């Protein structure tokens, strides 16, 4: 299984550190030349590999860690995303209900990534919290996952476990998924909730 992160802002870098912490290889790409951020990647660790967008989208599981407004630009990198799992880490705060067509933001992203299997996840925590070791007082920091594709959600759940988190599935994008999605000036009720699961 291969992994990539598209976007190297605060959240993209935080995700890259989570992979490096567990020694799991991950590619990182932006729309820029990889040389322009190679030194920042190298500072995180050898598991993190700077690459081009065209190379990154070859991965099996791809984290979309860009601004919500940029998701369509990334989607153009492939004519079809069939077989790919896209983890939507975006937040549509400030995007009007009308601009979303009355749909959850993840459904809008899913539509752009034609053929892809979308899982909304890793988006409810701010970078400073997500950046911390997920092992907390004998428990594990929770990440919420929601998808209309149960198998895709399960695969991302396994990855989340491998990264040291405690994944909690919320069901479909239009159901429990609404708890971790934002629009206009409102946040889903579980966004910013820093929870720890004890086994």
Buried (B, 14 or more C-beta within 10 A) or exposed (E): EEBBBBBBEBBBBBBBBBBBBEEBEBBBBBEEEBEEBBEBBEEBBEBBBBBBBEBBBEBEBBBBBBEBEBBEEBBEBBEEBEEBBBBBBBBBBEBEEEBBEEBBBBBBBBBBBEEBBBBBBBBBBEBEEBBBEBEBEEBBBBBBBBBBBEEBBBBBBEBBEEBBBBBBBBBBBBEBBBBBBBBBEEBBEBBEEEBBBEE
